[in-house]
Amino acid sequence: MPYFGSEETVKDLKRALSNPNVQADRLRYRNYITRVIRSMTQGLDVSSLFMEMVKASATVDIVQKKLVYLYMVTYAGHKPDLALLAINTLRKDCADPNPMVRGLALRNMCNLRMPGITEYIQQPILSGLRDKASYVRRVAVLGCAKMHSLQPNTEIDPSVVNELYALLRDPDPVVMVNCLRALEEILRDEGGVVINKPIAHHLLNRLKDLDSWAQSEVLRLLLRYCPRSDDELFDILSLLDGFLSSAHAPVMAATLRLFLHLAAAHPAVQADALSRARGPLLAVCGSASRELRFAGLSHVQQVLRSQPAQYCSHYKRFFCSYSEPGYIRLRKMEILVELVNDENVVLILEELKSYCTDVSTDLAQAAIAAIGRIGRTYTEKCLDILTGLLALKQEHITSAVVQTFRDLVWFCPQSTGPVCKAVEGCDETPQDDEGKQALLWLLGAHGELISSAPYLLEGFIDGLKVEISSAVKMELLTSTLKLFLSRPAETQDMLGRLLHYCIEDEADMNVRDRAGLYYRLLQSGPDRTRQILLGPNSDPSMTVLTGRPEEPVSVWASSFNTLGSLCGTGAGPENLPAEDSAHQVHAAEEAELGFGPAEQNLNTEPEEPLSDAAAAELDLTAGPPISHEAFERLWLDLQVVHQQVLEVRRPPEPPETLQAAFLLVKIQTLAFSRADAALWKAYVYSRAGGTLLLAELLQGAPEEPESEGMLLVSIKQQPENQSAVRNFISVLKRVLQTLSSNTS
Amino acid sequence: MWFQIKIKSSLCPVYPGDHLIYKDYRGEADKDAVSIFYEMVTALSGDQPPVVMSHKDLNFIHVRQGGLYWVASTKTDASPFTIIEFLNRLAALTKDYCGSLCEKSVRMNFALIYELLDEMVDYGYIQTTSTDILKNFIQTEAVTSKPFSLFDLSNVGLFGAETQQSKVAPSAAATRPIMSHRSEQGGKNEIFVDVVERISVVIGSNGVLMKADVEGEIRVKCYLPTCSEMRIGLNEEFSIGKSQLRGYGMAVRVDECSFHQAVKLDEFDTYRILKVCPSQGEQTLMQYQLSDELPCAPPFRLFPTVEKDYGNRLLIFLKLRCDLPPKSTALNVSVTVPVPKSSLSLSQELSSPDQTADLQLKNKAILWSIPRFPGGAQLSALFKVEVPGLSSASLLEVGPVSMSFELPKHTCTGLQIRFLRLSPTHPGLSQRWVRYVTHSDSYTIRI
């Protein structure tokens, strides 16, 4: 921010600095130099004072020296010729008897970023490496890295590298860590500093002498080391054990990451480390610094991906405080949703409910969405709360509730009845695009249950001219057509008006095309239309289990304690539920209509772990979850490779238990029918040795009367691998037998 | 480039719109990095932007302290904990050296802060943040601004007589720079030990305590020029964890407890004594947490009545009781009551003239502030809010009530410092102060 009349200021300063009277008075001289630095920080160009400042550097006053050096470092790049004049003073200072002066001069000399400086700094750096003061050695070591960065394309000097490796044994801990840092920079092209066994052990033994910053940095470097044997591994881990409960968050996080990395082959050790770090991590989440709190919460979210149960009993720690900023409260709500279980659901819902009336619209809507997410498991309780919120008659709340309703209906078909009743009782319509679309979708999909549906739609059609969003118009077209199929008499007239308007007067091409398509569709007859348009709104025979499967620690361990985990990129799979289901709804519809490319869903299909196939391990492995659409498509595409009657009955456990039991043996569950269904079905899948196994469990199949309640399993596979199938069946049978024997 | 802490490129506390300090350690960032950051911060919705932002390959991490943004930028994927903790430490050191943390003190002491930055970080790598080491290198003296305050006068007794008040440390005593060689306060060898607790409580609508957490710490602020060993004795019945119980009376219990690495704990297990050689400046010796269980009743209970009056008026009657022991007093109590969005105006009846209440239209809440609230007392207030179109559903919008307050000379866990000894006895006058305070982190009462 240049000052008004900045040239005058520079001239004044110049005059003052060259005034011999000022130069004689130490305090006045320093005062003027301070003013130069202040102007520099404020963005004023004071480079023209360089000559005067170089003169000022020849002083015994250390404060003045420091200020002048700061100036020189900033402007050396602009005035390389003048900066050379300062080198003499600097070199003289490098030989000063006071180590502080030596260090200061050397550091600033290395900081002068200008061409040709290397020839002057090389000698002082090399003698600095052997200085008897550790302060100078610290500076000299980093000076090597600076020198290398000034001439990046030259060859690495092996003697410097050797000297740095030797200095790893320096008695001063900061010198040692600086050596690691310098080597890391100099050897970047070769993959950084080599951590072999002697160095790793040396670092581990010195760890206690370091300050916490250096500790966390060394712990991070140690990630590169692989212990040779299990004995060595456990020796290292027990050495690091104390650091796990460090009060210093960076050390704790770095240690935990190293634990997770080193113990990758020992899940029990990993789990133990996570539970031991729980206390410190929770303490970070309650830290006085908001930023640290946020970092703690983001990391708790990562841990929850593998071990949701660990924090369930601590849910109260994640209740929001009214003084917290929005970004922390949003994170806390996301975590609360993950922590819900039978015991705490009532209290968590009550807490979330109190956030719904928050002043901030974003927070209120997020709280409502969170309740909706919990509603997928605890439908009734959540529906009561959501319906109650509609009575507030506030636009943003109504909109969020309607969106949540739409998602709930999609995931839990049993909630359709109450939702429709609630929508009918609500006389406020949402005003934003998202809310409107959600309401329209509900009206179209379940119009037969909402008696006022045609009137609501009519309201939208009347307001069509002022509607701006084309997405809303498209949704309106679809839902009016769907409602026409279920209630033709009331809707026929308005559908006609709508199609007429959209085809004749609409400017948006997409809407026009869609209207034209529907028009032609109607010409082919109502049955045909029904067949094409009415896809499943959700599969009514299935109870979808939406509990997210636990991911292995390795999925997120590599991003633990990195910036990525705070940006939210690390915690990938938690996309917004609303978007998620909207996408599914849309995709299903597109596919039904026949113009959406069926491959659209392929991205959700798991990538086959072909590289693992070489290992020929036929053990079942868990992988990324498969979406319902992807599963359905695969199921329809593939042939049954194996079918047999398992000699077990269906275990009477609730689906949650079954799912958990399957998950233990790495069988993932897609869906179960309701327990009381006459024809009970379950769809499960798993992976083994590079193939994907899909299986259907069936009880009471009419075409197999002789099975007498025994389970019939049909397996489809891609690509085929008979031994994997045999393995899968034996595992499946074992689980079912265990479950049945437990209960009988 | 992989790991390592690199507070690379630039490190600058910036005040909105103007940057005060800027230090480029690696010569990699453009000079406009600051303005990029400023644009990103201002473009965010709400006044509280997320902690990490990135622009191309440059990541900005910032914390807010003392109304200033403290920003570090790095090009590597560094450890967020390290950078955030470092920035916090930088702010704490600035406070130690300059006395207080605000735009003015940073402006006045920028040369000192540049000197600090130069010694703390080299080429983007943290060298040291310990006051003991740094004090050898820092040569600039802090400039303090001492505003005239009536409080200083109140310390002077009538006709110079020793009053009770002069035995109490003035609240500004701990906000002066640690290194003042020549200033008049320089001679004072003082040490402050503060027990600071933050309490967060949720009380359900039926008056049941639903959540109660206490986070506490023992902080030492030391102005002694040379270090000598200090022994701090805690209550002997202090116990950690659920199983361990000591003493016979009311146990002072915490769930978890962690110590600064400099604290020696050899006498802790038996005698509950912490031994430490404090370095100059402020440091946290011990942190502890207690969750779900308070040894005493929560400090405040609220008995609300919310009614719909005839017409468009909402009546909120609040009875607030302070359950502290009669000797203690709560200060700066403020009660926030959310009201329906369409509220227009407020009329109130309060029990004493020093209390105030007003309707904050921006937050849609009533703010009732009580400067002093003695223990055992009960206060009541009646608020009449004009709400056009009041319906029975609007009543749902009232609540939950949140409170903030300060409880001086009180700890919720009951942690006390039995004694504070400096050994060997420090030559010259050394004054030792022990202070207790409980702050409300979050105190929510549902209606």
Chai-1 contact restraints between the chains, C-beta under 6 A:
chainA,res_idxA,chainB,res_idxB,connection_type,confidence,min_distance_angstrom,max_distance_angstrom,comment,restraint_id
A,T34,B,A111,contact,1.0,0.0,6.0,A-B,restraint_1
A,I62,B,Q139,contact,1.0,0.0,6.0,A-B,restraint_2
A,V63,B,Q139,contact,1.0,0.0,6.0,A-B,restraint_3
A,V63,B,T140,contact,1.0,0.0,6.0,A-B,restraint_4
A,K66,B,E115,contact,1.0,0.0,6.0,A-B,restraint_5
A,L70,B,Y114,contact,1.0,0.0,6.0,A-B,restraint_6
A,R113,B,G27,contact,1.0,0.0,6.0,A-B,restraint_7
A,L142,B,D122,contact,1.0,0.0,6.0,A-B,restraint_8
A,L142,B,Y123,contact,1.0,0.0,6.0,A-B,restraint_9
A,K146,B,Y123,contact,1.0,0.0,6.0,A-B,restraint_10
A,V174,B,Q127,contact,1.0,0.0,6.0,A-B,restraint_11
A,R181,B,Y125,contact,1.0,0.0,6.0,A-B,restraint_12
A,W213,B,I126,contact,1.0,0.0,6.0,A-B,restraint_13
A,S216,B,T82,contact,1.0,0.0,6.0,A-B,restraint_14
A,E217,B,Q4,contact,1.0,0.0,6.0,A-B,restraint_15
A,E217,B,I5,contact,1.0,0.0,6.0,A-B,restraint_16
A,R220,B,F3,contact,1.0,0.0,6.0,A-B,restraint_17
A,A247,B,S258,contact,1.0,0.0,6.0,A-B,restraint_18
A,A247,B,Q287,contact,1.0,0.0,6.0,A-B,restraint_19
A,A249,B,F81,contact,1.0,0.0,6.0,A-B,restraint_20
A,A249,B,E85,contact,1.0,0.0,6.0,A-B,restraint_21
A,P250,B,S79,contact,1.0,0.0,6.0,A-B,restraint_22
A,P250,B,F81,contact,1.0,0.0,6.0,A-B,restraint_23
A,P250,B,T82,contact,1.0,0.0,6.0,A-B,restraint_24
A,P250,B,E85,contact,1.0,0.0,6.0,A-B,restraint_25
A,A253,B,F81,contact,1.0,0.0,6.0,A-B,restraint_26
A,G279,B,E256,contact,1.0,0.0,6.0,A-B,restraint_27
A,G286,B,E215,contact,1.0,0.0,6.0,A-B,restraint_28
A,S289,B,N88,contact,1.0,0.0,6.0,A-B,restraint_29
A,E291,B,V51,contact,1.0,0.0,6.0,A-B,restraint_30
A,E291,B,V63,contact,1.0,0.0,6.0,A-B,restraint_31
A,E291,B,I84,contact,1.0,0.0,6.0,A-B,restraint_32
A,L292,B,I84,contact,1.0,0.0,6.0,A-B,restraint_33
A,F294,B,V51,contact,1.0,0.0,6.0,A-B,restraint_34
A,A295,B,P80,contact,1.0,0.0,6.0,A-B,restraint_35
A,A295,B,F81,contact,1.0,0.0,6.0,A-B,restraint_36
A,A295,B,I84,contact,1.0,0.0,6.0,A-B,restraint_37
A,K316,B,K211,contact,1.0,0.0,6.0,A-B,restraint_38
A,F319,B,K211,contact,1.0,0.0,6.0,A-B,restraint_39
A,S321,B,S200,contact,1.0,0.0,6.0,A-B,restraint_40
A,S321,B,D441,contact,1.0,0.0,6.0,A-B,restraint_41
A,S321,B,S442,contact,1.0,0.0,6.0,A-B,restraint_42
A,Y322,B,S402,contact,1.0,0.0,6.0,A-B,restraint_43
A,Y322,B,S442,contact,1.0,0.0,6.0,A-B,restraint_44
A,P325,B,Q48,contact,1.0,0.0,6.0,A-B,restraint_45
A,G326,B,G46,contact,1.0,0.0,6.0,A-B,restraint_46
A,G326,B,Q48,contact,1.0,0.0,6.0,A-B,restraint_47
A,Y327,B,P50,contact,1.0,0.0,6.0,A-B,restraint_48
A,S354,B,P400,contact,1.0,0.0,6.0,A-B,restraint_49
A,T357,B,E397,contact,1.0,0.0,6.0,A-B,restraint_50
A,V359,B,N363,contact,1.0,0.0,6.0,A-B,restraint_51
A,V359,B,K364,contact,1.0,0.0,6.0,A-B,restraint_52
A,A391,B,A393,contact,1.0,0.0,6.0,A-B,restraint_53
A,L392,B,A393,contact,1.0,0.0,6.0,A-B,restraint_54
A,N561,B,S79,contact,1.0,0.0,6.0,A-B,restraint_55
A,T562,B,D77,contact,1.0,0.0,6.0,A-B,restraint_56
A,L563,B,V52,contact,1.0,0.0,6.0,A-B,restraint_57
A,L563,B,N59,contact,1.0,0.0,6.0,A-B,restraint_58
A,L563,B,D77,contact,1.0,0.0,6.0,A-B,restraint_59
A,L563,B,P80,contact,1.0,0.0,6.0,A-B,restraint_60
A,L566,B,V52,contact,1.0,0.0,6.0,A-B,restraint_61
A,L566,B,P80,contact,1.0,0.0,6.0,A-B,restraint_62
A,C567,B,V52,contact,1.0,0.0,6.0,A-B,restraint_63
